Each structure stands twice: as structure tokens, then as C-alpha cells.
Amino acid sequence: MKTIYITLGFFAIILIFSLFMFFLDIPAPSKTVVETHTLEIK
């Protein structure tokens, strides 16, 4: 039973972490790309 709980907890942590990264890191790369492009143009 413990292994089942460990695997469920592991999957829950991965899912929460992926959602966290999805909500936080999607605006960040686009901002960095825009910043690098403007710096290159300048």
C-alpha cells in the first residue's frame, strides 16, 4: 500500500509542478525573446 501512496504522491507533485511551471514560465521566455530581439536591433 505504501508504494501506491508514494507513486500517487510523486505523480501529484509532478502534475502540480508542471502546472506551476506552465502558469509562471510561459510569459517569461516570450519576454526574454522580445528583450534579446530589441537589444540585437539596437
mmCIF file of the N, C-alpha and C atoms, coordinates in Angstrom:
data_MODEL
# 
_entry.id   MODEL 
# 
loop_
_atom_site.group_PDB 
_atom_site.id 
_atom_site.type_symbol 
_atom_site.label_atom_id 
_atom_site.label_alt_id 
_atom_site.label_comp_id 
_atom_site.label_asym_id 
_atom_site.label_entity_id 
_atom_site.label_seq_id 
_atom_site.pdbx_PDB_ins_code 
_atom_site.Cartn_x 
_atom_site.Cartn_y 
_atom_site.Cartn_z 
_atom_site.occupancy 
_atom_site.B_iso_or_equiv 
_atom_site.pdbx_formal_charge 
_atom_site.auth_seq_id 
_atom_site.auth_comp_id 
_atom_site.auth_asym_id 
_atom_site.auth_atom_id 
_atom_site.pdbx_PDB_model_num 
ATOM 1   N N  . MET A 1 1  ? 0.826  -1.209 0.000   1.00 0.00 ? 1  MET A N  1 
ATOM 2   C CA . MET A 1 1  ? 0.000  0.000  0.000   1.00 0.00 ? 1  MET A CA 1 
ATOM 3   C C  . MET A 1 1  ? 0.864  1.265  0.000   1.00 0.00 ? 1  MET A C  1 
ATOM 4   N N  . LYS A 1 2  ? 1.981  1.211  0.701   1.00 0.00 ? 2  LYS A N  1 
ATOM 5   C CA . LYS A 1 2  ? 2.843  2.400  0.769   1.00 0.00 ? 2  LYS A CA 1 
ATOM 6   C C  . LYS A 1 2  ? 3.380  2.791  -0.600  1.00 0.00 ? 2  LYS A C  1 
ATOM 7   N N  . THR A 1 3  ? 3.739  1.802  -1.420  1.00 0.00 ? 3  THR A N  1 
ATOM 8   C CA . THR A 1 3  ? 4.265  2.112  -2.755  1.00 0.00 ? 3  THR A CA 1 
ATOM 9   C C  . THR A 1 3  ? 3.209  2.829  -3.595  1.00 0.00 ? 3  THR A C  1 
ATOM 10  N N  . ILE A 1 4  ? 1.941  2.411  -3.450  1.00 0.00 ? 4  ILE A N  1 
ATOM 11  C CA . ILE A 1 4  ? 0.851  3.058  -4.199  1.00 0.00 ? 4  ILE A CA 1 
ATOM 12  C C  . ILE A 1 4  ? 0.741  4.521  -3.782  1.00 0.00 ? 4  ILE A C  1 
ATOM 13  N N  . TYR A 1 5  ? 0.785  4.778  -2.478  1.00 0.00 ? 5  TYR A N  1 
ATOM 14  C CA . TYR A 1 5  ? 0.706  6.162  -1.997  1.00 0.00 ? 5  TYR A CA 1 
ATOM 15  C C  . TYR A 1 5  ? 1.914  6.984  -2.452  1.00 0.00 ? 5  TYR A C  1 
ATOM 16  N N  . ILE A 1 6  ? 3.091  6.368  -2.456  1.00 0.00 ? 6  ILE A N  1 
ATOM 17  C CA . ILE A 1 6  ? 4.314  7.070  -2.878  1.00 0.00 ? 6  ILE A CA 1 
ATOM 18  C C  . ILE A 1 6  ? 4.210  7.437  -4.357  1.00 0.00 ? 6  ILE A C  1 
ATOM 19  N N  . THR A 1 7  ? 3.751  6.500  -5.192  1.00 0.00 ? 7  THR A N  1 
ATOM 20  C CA . THR A 1 7  ? 3.635  6.784  -6.621  1.00 0.00 ? 7  THR A CA 1 
ATOM 21  C C  . THR A 1 7  ? 2.559  7.831  -6.877  1.00 0.00 ? 7  THR A C  1 
ATOM 22  N N  . LEU A 1 8  ? 1.434  7.750  -6.155  1.00 0.00 ? 8  LEU A N  1 
ATOM 23  C CA . LEU A 1 8  ? 0.378  8.756  -6.322  1.00 0.00 ? 8  LEU A CA 1 
ATOM 24  C C  . LEU A 1 8  ? 0.883  10.129 -5.907  1.00 0.00 ? 8  LEU A C  1 
ATOM 25  N N  . GLY A 1 9  ? 1.610  10.201 -4.802  1.00 0.00 ? 9  GLY A N  1 
ATOM 26  C CA . GLY A 1 9  ? 2.178  11.471 -4.348  1.00 0.00 ? 9  GLY A CA 1 
ATOM 27  C C  . GLY A 1 9  ? 3.182  12.004 -5.341  1.00 0.00 ? 9  GLY A C  1 
ATOM 28  N N  . PHE A 1 10 ? 3.998  11.124 -5.899  1.00 0.00 ? 10 PHE A N  1 
ATOM 29  C CA . PHE A 1 10 ? 5.001  11.518 -6.892  1.00 0.00 ? 10 PHE A CA 1 
ATOM 30  C C  . PHE A 1 10 ? 4.336  12.109 -8.133  1.00 0.00 ? 10 PHE A C  1 
ATOM 31  N N  . PHE A 1 11 ? 3.286  11.432 -8.633  1.00 0.00 ? 11 PHE A N  1 
ATOM 32  C CA . PHE A 1 11 ? 2.565  11.943 -9.796  1.00 0.00 ? 11 PHE A CA 1 
ATOM 33  C C  . PHE A 1 11 ? 1.863  13.264 -9.481  1.00 0.00 ? 11 PHE A C  1 
ATOM 34  N N  . ALA A 1 12 ? 1.318  13.385 -8.269  1.00 0.00 ? 12 ALA A N  1 
ATOM 35  C CA . ALA A 1 12 ? 0.655  14.627 -7.866  1.00 0.00 ? 12 ALA A CA 1 
ATOM 36  C C  . ALA A 1 12 ? 1.657  15.778 -7.825  1.00 0.00 ? 12 ALA A C  1 
ATOM 37  N N  . ILE A 1 13 ? 2.849  15.523 -7.299  1.00 0.00 ? 13 ILE A N  1 
ATOM 38  C CA . ILE A 1 13 ? 3.897  16.552 -7.224  1.00 0.00 ? 13 ILE A CA 1 
ATOM 39  C C  . ILE A 1 13 ? 4.317  16.960 -8.639  1.00 0.00 ? 13 ILE A C  1 
ATOM 40  N N  . ILE A 1 14 ? 4.501  15.990 -9.528  1.00 0.00 ? 14 ILE A N  1 
ATOM 41  C CA . ILE A 1 14 ? 4.888  16.292 -10.914 1.00 0.00 ? 14 ILE A CA 1 
ATOM 42  C C  . ILE A 1 14 ? 3.800  17.120 -11.590 1.00 0.00 ? 14 ILE A C  1 
ATOM 43  N N  . LEU A 1 15 ? 2.520  16.743 -11.381 1.00 0.00 ? 15 LEU A N  1 
ATOM 44  C CA . LEU A 1 15 ? 1.417  17.454 -12.009 1.00 0.00 ? 15 LEU A CA 1 
ATOM 45  C C  . LEU A 1 15 ? 1.343  18.886 -11.491 1.00 0.00 ? 15 LEU A C  1 
ATOM 46  N N  . ILE A 1 16 ? 1.453  19.065 -10.177 1.00 0.00 ? 16 ILE A N  1 
ATOM 47  C CA . ILE A 1 16 ? 1.408  20.405 -9.582  1.00 0.00 ? 16 ILE A CA 1 
ATOM 48  C C  . ILE A 1 16 ? 2.591  21.235 -10.067 1.00 0.00 ? 16 ILE A C  1 
ATOM 49  N N  . PHE A 1 17 ? 3.773  20.623 -10.124 1.00 0.00 ? 17 PHE A N  1 
ATOM 50  C CA . PHE A 1 17 ? 4.979  21.338 -10.569 1.00 0.00 ? 17 PHE A CA 1 
ATOM 51  C C  . PHE A 1 17 ? 4.855  21.757 -12.036 1.00 0.00 ? 17 PHE A C  1 
ATOM 52  N N  . SER A 1 18 ? 4.318  20.848 -12.872 1.00 0.00 ? 18 SER A N  1 
ATOM 53  C CA . SER A 1 18 ? 4.157  21.174 -14.291 1.00 0.00 ? 18 SER A CA 1 
ATOM 54  C C  . SER A 1 18 ? 3.137  22.293 -14.483 1.00 0.00 ? 18 SER A C  1 
ATOM 55  N N  . LEU A 1 19 ? 2.042  22.272 -13.712 1.00 0.00 ? 19 LEU A N  1 
ATOM 56  C CA . LEU A 1 19 ? 1.063  23.353 -13.794 1.00 0.00 ? 19 LEU A CA 1 
ATOM 57  C C  . LEU A 1 19 ? 1.677  24.663 -13.322 1.00 0.00 ? 19 LEU A C  1 
ATOM 58  N N  . PHE A 1 20 ? 2.472  24.601 -12.246 1.00 0.00 ? 20 PHE A N  1 
ATOM 59  C CA . PHE A 1 20 ? 3.146  25.783 -11.710 1.00 0.00 ? 20 PHE A CA 1 
ATOM 60  C C  . PHE A 1 20 ? 4.076  26.384 -12.753 1.00 0.00 ? 20 PHE A C  1 
ATOM 61  N N  . MET A 1 21 ? 4.879  25.532 -13.409 1.00 0.00 ? 21 MET A N  1 
ATOM 62  C CA . MET A 1 21 ? 5.801  25.996 -14.444 1.00 0.00 ? 21 MET A CA 1 
ATOM 63  C C  . MET A 1 21 ? 5.020  26.527 -15.641 1.00 0.00 ? 21 MET A C  1 
ATOM 64  N N  . PHE A 1 22 ? 3.891  25.870 -15.964 1.00 0.00 ? 22 PHE A N  1 
ATOM 65  C CA . PHE A 1 22 ? 3.063  26.290 -17.097 1.00 0.00 ? 22 PHE A CA 1 
ATOM 66  C C  . PHE A 1 22 ? 2.535  27.706 -16.869 1.00 0.00 ? 22 PHE A C  1 
ATOM 67  N N  . PHE A 1 23 ? 2.047  27.978 -15.647 1.00 0.00 ? 23 PHE A N  1 
ATOM 68  C CA . PHE A 1 23 ? 1.472  29.292 -15.374 1.00 0.00 ? 23 PHE A CA 1 
ATOM 69  C C  . PHE A 1 23 ? 2.535  30.366 -15.186 1.00 0.00 ? 23 PHE A C  1 
ATOM 70  N N  . LEU A 1 24 ? 3.724  30.005 -14.692 1.00 0.00 ? 24 LEU A N  1 
ATOM 71  C CA . LEU A 1 24 ? 4.739  31.015 -14.437 1.00 0.00 ? 24 LEU A CA 1 
ATOM 72  C C  . LEU A 1 24 ? 5.656  31.248 -15.628 1.00 0.00 ? 24 LEU A C  1 
ATOM 73  N N  . ASP A 1 25 ? 6.085  30.174 -16.293 1.00 0.00 ? 25 ASP A N  1 
ATOM 74  C CA . ASP A 1 25 ? 7.192  30.279 -17.246 1.00 0.00 ? 25 ASP A CA 1 
ATOM 75  C C  . ASP A 1 25 ? 6.778  30.507 -18.696 1.00 0.00 ? 25 ASP A C  1 
ATOM 76  N N  . ILE A 1 26 ? 5.484  30.498 -19.005 1.00 0.00 ? 26 ILE A N  1 
ATOM 77  C CA . ILE A 1 26 ? 5.102  30.788 -20.386 1.00 0.00 ? 26 ILE A CA 1 
ATOM 78  C C  . ILE A 1 26 ? 5.275  32.280 -20.697 1.00 0.00 ? 26 ILE A C  1 
ATOM 79  N N  . PRO A 1 27 ? 4.945  33.235 -19.790 1.00 0.00 ? 27 PRO A N  1 
ATOM 80  C CA . PRO A 1 27 ? 5.229  34.636 -20.103 1.00 0.00 ? 27 PRO A CA 1 
ATOM 81  C C  . PRO A 1 27 ? 6.725  34.950 -20.115 1.00 0.00 ? 27 PRO A C  1 
ATOM 82  N N  . ALA A 1 28 ? 7.514  34.284 -19.293 1.00 0.00 ? 28 ALA A N  1 
ATOM 83  C CA . ALA A 1 28 ? 8.933  34.622 -19.131 1.00 0.00 ? 28 ALA A CA 1 
ATOM 84  C C  . ALA A 1 28 ? 9.750  34.432 -20.428 1.00 0.00 ? 28 ALA A C  1 
ATOM 85  N N  . PRO A 1 29 ? 9.698  33.270 -21.117 1.00 0.00 ? 29 PRO A N  1 
ATOM 86  C CA . PRO A 1 29 ? 10.522 33.110 -22.326 1.00 0.00 ? 29 PRO A CA 1 
ATOM 87  C C  . PRO A 1 29 ? 10.161 34.107 -23.420 1.00 0.00 ? 29 PRO A C  1 
ATOM 88  N N  . SER A 1 30 ? 8.869  34.416 -23.593 1.00 0.00 ? 30 SER A N  1 
ATOM 89  C CA . SER A 1 30 ? 8.477  35.382 -24.621 1.00 0.00 ? 30 SER A CA 1 
ATOM 90  C C  . SER A 1 30 ? 9.051  36.756 -24.297 1.00 0.00 ? 30 SER A C  1 
ATOM 91  N N  . LYS A 1 31 ? 9.048  37.134 -23.021 1.00 0.00 ? 31 LYS A N  1 
ATOM 92  C CA . LYS A 1 31 ? 9.633  38.418 -22.626 1.00 0.00 ? 31 LYS A CA 1 
ATOM 93  C C  . LYS A 1 31 ? 11.134 38.440 -22.917 1.00 0.00 ? 31 LYS A C  1 
ATOM 94  N N  . THR A 1 32 ? 11.831 37.362 -22.595 1.00 0.00 ? 32 THR A N  1 
ATOM 95  C CA . THR A 1 32 ? 13.275 37.325 -22.825 1.00 0.00 ? 32 THR A CA 1 
ATOM 96  C C  . THR A 1 32 ? 13.572 37.370 -24.315 1.00 0.00 ? 32 THR A C  1 
ATOM 97  N N  . VAL A 1 33 ? 12.765 36.686 -25.138 1.00 0.00 ? 33 VAL A N  1 
ATOM 98  C CA . VAL A 1 33 ? 12.963 36.692 -26.594 1.00 0.00 ? 33 VAL A CA 1 
ATOM 99  C C  . VAL A 1 33 ? 12.769 38.104 -27.131 1.00 0.00 ? 33 VAL A C  1 
ATOM 100 N N  . VAL A 1 34 ? 11.721 38.783 -26.672 1.00 0.00 ? 34 VAL A N  1 
ATOM 101 C CA . VAL A 1 34 ? 11.464 40.161 -27.119 1.00 0.00 ? 34 VAL A CA 1 
ATOM 102 C C  . VAL A 1 34 ? 12.620 41.065 -26.695 1.00 0.00 ? 34 VAL A C  1 
ATOM 103 N N  . GLU A 1 35 ? 13.109 40.885 -25.463 1.00 0.00 ? 35 GLU A N  1 
ATOM 104 C CA . GLU A 1 35 ? 14.215 41.709 -24.980 1.00 0.00 ? 35 GLU A CA 1 
ATOM 105 C C  . GLU A 1 35 ? 15.476 41.473 -25.797 1.00 0.00 ? 35 GLU A C  1 
ATOM 106 N N  . THR A 1 36 ? 15.793 40.219 -26.100 1.00 0.00 ? 36 THR A N  1 
ATOM 107 C CA . THR A 1 36 ? 17.001 39.922 -26.882 1.00 0.00 ? 36 THR A CA 1 
ATOM 108 C C  . THR A 1 36 ? 16.864 40.477 -28.294 1.00 0.00 ? 36 THR A C  1 
ATOM 109 N N  . HIS A 1 37 ? 15.683 40.381 -28.899 1.00 0.00 ? 37 HIS A N  1 
ATOM 110 C CA . HIS A 1 37 ? 15.485 40.919 -30.240 1.00 0.00 ? 37 HIS A CA 1 
ATOM 111 C C  . HIS A 1 37 ? 15.655 42.430 -30.261 1.00 0.00 ? 37 HIS A C  1 
ATOM 112 N N  . THR A 1 38 ? 15.087 43.126 -29.258 1.00 0.00 ? 38 THR A N  1 
ATOM 113 C CA . THR A 1 38 ? 15.220 44.587 -29.219 1.00 0.00 ? 38 THR A CA 1 
ATOM 114 C C  . THR A 1 38 ? 16.677 44.973 -28.990 1.00 0.00 ? 38 THR A C  1 
ATOM 115 N N  . LEU A 1 39 ? 17.399 44.194 -28.172 1.00 0.00 ? 39 LEU A N  1 
ATOM 116 C CA . LEU A 1 39 ? 18.816 44.505 -27.941 1.00 0.00 ? 39 LEU A CA 1 
ATOM 117 C C  . LEU A 1 39 ? 19.609 44.283 -29.224 1.00 0.00 ? 39 LEU A C  1 
ATOM 118 N N  . GLU A 1 40 ? 19.305 43.223 -29.979 1.00 0.00 ? 40 GLU A N  1 
ATOM 119 C CA . GLU A 1 40 ? 20.018 42.946 -31.223 1.00 0.00 ? 40 GLU A CA 1 
ATOM 120 C C  . GLU A 1 40 ? 19.748 44.030 -32.265 1.00 0.00 ? 40 GLU A C  1 
ATOM 121 N N  . ILE A 1 41 ? 18.501 44.495 -32.314 1.00 0.00 ? 41 ILE A N  1 
ATOM 122 C CA . ILE A 1 41 ? 18.145 45.538 -33.283 1.00 0.00 ? 41 ILE A CA 1 
ATOM 123 C C  . ILE A 1 41 ? 18.887 46.844 -32.931 1.00 0.00 ? 41 ILE A C  1 
ATOM 124 N N  . LYS A 1 42 ? 18.914 47.157 -31.652 1.00 0.00 ? 42 LYS A N  1 
ATOM 125 C CA . LYS A 1 42 ? 19.632 48.369 -31.216 1.00 0.00 ? 42 LYS A CA 1 
ATOM 126 C C  . LYS A 1 42 ? 21.132 48.211 -31.467 1.00 0.00 ? 42 LYS A C  1 
# 
